[in-house]
């Protein structure tokens, strides 16, 4: 099959002759990838910030069609339109039953293998023509007929993660919410924060195009990071002491530090960016201002019933047209997509690949 390979630090290669994945266990399914996403999280192993096995197909976001299932798969059949949560899950272990499908005892992350792993180890990713899905019955999700493959890619990670970030910010009740980072996750958190009852929303990002997108999606105040503390301090009471909740969607030390600065006493910082560096502040910083810090990987599979219900009622929407504003790119041009995405120079906020 055709696909991309993470061959080394900042080295993505297009390969036209990768071995086709196969149904390896009775619970597996094979999905023909119609669209795959390139995520900000993909840049951590790409830049060498996160250890990973070189030579693996990267990517953990995809929507497509089932082409083959194992004999134990009962919920899906060839031809079904589906999308992938970025981790597999079993639905029966204690974390799954507690609503933490992303921490399933048997869960695996698509597009990742342990450093030094040999060929065939790890779980191949989505940036290829086919992807194998273990535990298919309790991992895959049917894509509703009124949603496109672009929506499915977003539901499998970015949109669900933004929703998760906002949901863990507390009971907003019309109060001030700040969002640090306006990539696909941060902009999804903006939409979700409105759904959960936020009042004024301040969005913070260094990239002008992302700030413009936040404005179009209804943010009340949009500023660069260096201007954010003054912008919040200038607000009239009761918001002049900081944000009731800060939704941090970057994962870097400067972003976490800024979240701390913007938070009011007693606030909640909800952090969903993948952290690959030092924390940026101490437990004493939280203690001294009675702050709550919440973090963790989004349990996409566990959240999806609630997200589906809100979407069906029309109370929540996926900002697909705002996030996906450029045409999908072929796999052959995937290495260039990675380079431009890492440099923040490509068109659109969310790159998509079309195998």
N, C-alpha and C positions, 0 to 999 in steps of 0.2 A: 504493500500500500504506500501511498504518498503521505508524508508527514514531516514535522519538524523534530529536531533533536537538540537537546541542550548538551553541547559537546564540551563545554568548559566555560570559565568565566567570560561573560559578554560574547559568547560564541554560540549563536543559533544557526543550525545548518538545515537546509531543505534536503530531504532524502526521498527519491522516487521509488526505492526498492526495499522499504522496511517490511519485515514479516507481518502478515496479517495476524491480529489477535484472534484467539480461538476460544470457544466455550470450554473452560477447563474444569468446572465443577457443575453439578446439576442445577445450582442456584444462579448461574451466570446468565447474562444476556449480552448480545452484541448490538451496538447502536451505530448506525450510519450517521456520521456527524454532518448536519446541514450547515450549522454555524457554530463556531467556537469563539470564545472571548479571549482577549489578552488582558490580564488583570494586573493591577498594581502589585499584588502579591507575587506575581511571576517575576517581578524585577528583583526580588530579594535573592533567589538563587542565581538569577542572571548576572547580578553584580557580585556574587560571591559572598553576600552577607548572611546567607542561610545555607548550611551544609546540605548537599544533595548528591545523589549518584549521577555522575556524568554519563551521557549516552541515553538518557530516558526521554521519551516523548513528553514535553511539558504541557501545561494547561490543565485547568480543573473546571472549566465552564463550557457547556455545550447543550445544544438542542438538536434533535434529529429524529430518526425513525428506527424502531426496532427491526433488526433483520434476522436474528436467530435467538432462540432461548433454550436453556437447559431443561431437562425433563421435570425438574421440581418447580419451575417458574409457572405460576398460575394466574398472575394478575396482568400479564402482558403477553402480547402476541405480535408476530411480524406485521409491520405496517403501522403499529401504534406510534403516534406523535408523542414524544417524551422530552423531558429535560432532566439534567443531572444536578442534584445537590453536589457540592464539591467534595463531600466525604461519603463513604458508604456507611450503612447502619443496619442493625439486625432487628430492631424494634422490640427486643425481649430482655436485653441486659438491663441492670439497674440504671445506668445513665440514660439509655433510651427511654425507659419507662418513666424516668423523672423529667423528660422533655429535653434531654441533652444528647440528641442524636449525633452531634458533632464530636462527642466524647465516647462513642460506642466502644464497648470492650473489643469488638471485632472490626472496628472502623479503620478505613484506609483512606488516604488522601490521593486523589487522582493527580498524576503527574509528579509523583515523588517516590524516591527510593532512598534507603539509608546510604550515607557516604561510603564509598568503596564497594558497594554492592555489584555483583556480577550481572551478566546479561540474563534477563528474565526475572530478576528480582525487582521489588518495588511494584507499583501499579502504574501502567502507562497512562498518559494524559490524553487530552481531548483535541490537541492541535494536530489532528491527522484525520484520515478518511474514516477510520473505525476506532471505537473504544470498547474495551471489555468492561462490563459492569458487574462486579461480584454482588451477592445478596440483592439481586435485581428486584425481587418483590417488595423489599422494604427500603430500597434506595431510590429507584426510579420514580418519577412522577409523570402522570399523563398531562400533556399540555392542553388546556381548554381550547375548544374549537375557535373561540373568539380572540385568541392570542396567537401572535406570530412567533417564529423561531427567535427573532430578536428579543421579544419579551421573555421567552424561555431562558435564554442565556442570562439575562439580568436576574430572573427569579432564582436561578441556581446559586447565585452568590451575591452580587453587588446590591440588588434591591432588597433581598432578604436581610443582608447584613446591615444596611441602613435602617431598615425597619426594626431590627433587633437592637441597634444602637439607641434609637429613639425610645423604644419600649422600656428600656432599662434606665432611662433618664429620670423617671419618677412621674408623679401626677402633675402635669404641667399647669392645668387650670388657668390658662391665660397668662402665664408668667413668661419672663424673658428666657429665651434659650439661645445659646451660642453654639455654632458649628464650626469646628476647626478642620479645614480640609474640604474642598468642593470638587473632588473627583466624583466618579460614579457612585461611590458609597456615601459620601457626604451629601450629594444632591438628593440621593434617595432618602437619607436621613431627614433632609429638609421637608420633603413631601410627607414623610411619616410623622414628623413632629407636628405639622399642621393637623394631620389626622388625629393625633393624640391630644390635641387641644392647646398647643403652644400659643402664646401671645405674640409679642414681637420676637423676630428671629434675626440674629446677627450672624452673617456668614463671613468666614475668614479664609483667604487663600492668596498666595503670592502670584498666581497666574491670572492675567486679565481676562482671558477667555472663560475661565471657570467662574470668576466673579460675575461676569456678564450672564452666564447661564443661571447662577443663583438668583440674580435679579429677575430674570424672566420667569423663574419658578416661584417668585413671590417673596423672597427674602426682604425684610424691611430695611436692613442696613447691611451693606456689603463693603468690606474693607480689606486691605492688605494686612498681613500679620503685625507689622510695626505700628499700624494705626488703630488696632483693635482695642487696646486698653483705654485709650483716650475716648474712643467712640462710645464705649459702654459707660465710662465715667461721666460723659456729658449728658446721659439720659436723665430725665426727671425721676424723682422718687416714685415708686419704691425700688426702682431698678438701678439706682446709682451706686450700689455696693457690689454689683456683679451679677452674673447670670444665675438663675435658679438651677439650670442644668447646662452642662457643656458636653457636647457630643463630639468626641475626638475620633476622626476617621483617617488618620495618617499613619500613626504608629511610631513616629520618630521622637527622639528626645526633645527637640525644640517644640514640637506640637504638643506633647504632654506638658511641657513647662508652661506654654502659653495657656493651655486649658486651666492649669492651676491659677494663673494670674487672673483669668477672666471669671473665675468662679466666685460667687458670693459666699459668705459664711453659711455653713449648713447645706451647701449645694451638693449635687451629684455630678461626678465626672464619669461619663459612659464612654469607654475607650474600646474601639474594635479594630484599630489599625494593628497590623502584625508588628510586634516589637522585636527589633534585632540589635538594639544598642542599650546603653545604660538608661536607667529609669528616668532620671532628670530631676527628681525631688525625693524627699525622704518621708518616712512615716510621720515624723514630727511636723512636716508641712501640712499633712492632712489633719493631724490631731489638733494643731493650733488653731484651725479654722473649722473644725467639726465637719470636714468634708467626707463624702462617701466616694470611693473609687471603685468602679465596676469594669471588669474587662473579660475577655474570652472570645472564643471562636463561635460564630453564629451556628445554631442548630437548625439548619435550613429545613430538613425533613420534618422536624417537630413543629416548626412554626407555620408550615404551609397551609394546614386547614384554616387557621385564622386569617391568613393573608388571602386565601382564595375567597373566603366569605366576604371580607371587606371589599375585595375587587368586584365580586359579583353584585354587591349592593350599590356600587358606584361611589362609596365613601372614600375609597383609596384608589389611586391610579399609579401606574408605572410610568415614569417620565421618559419613555423610550425615545421619542422623537428628539428630545433635548440631549440625551446621552449619546445616542447613536445617530450622529449627523453626517456620517461619511459612509460611502458604499463599502461592503465587505471586500477584503483583499484576498487574492489567491494564496494558497500555501507557498507557492514558489517565491512569492514576495514577502513571506513571513519574516525572514531575517531583517529586512528593511523596516518592517513594522516595529519590531523590537527596538531597533536603533532610534527611530523617531519617537516612539512612546517614551523611551528612557530619557530622551532629550526634551520631552514635552513640546515637540515641534510638529507632530503629525496633525492631520485634520481630524476633527471630532474629539470627543472626550473618551469614547469607549471604542477601541479598535476591535473589529470583528474579522475573522478569517472564514473563508468559504472553501472547504475542501472540494 
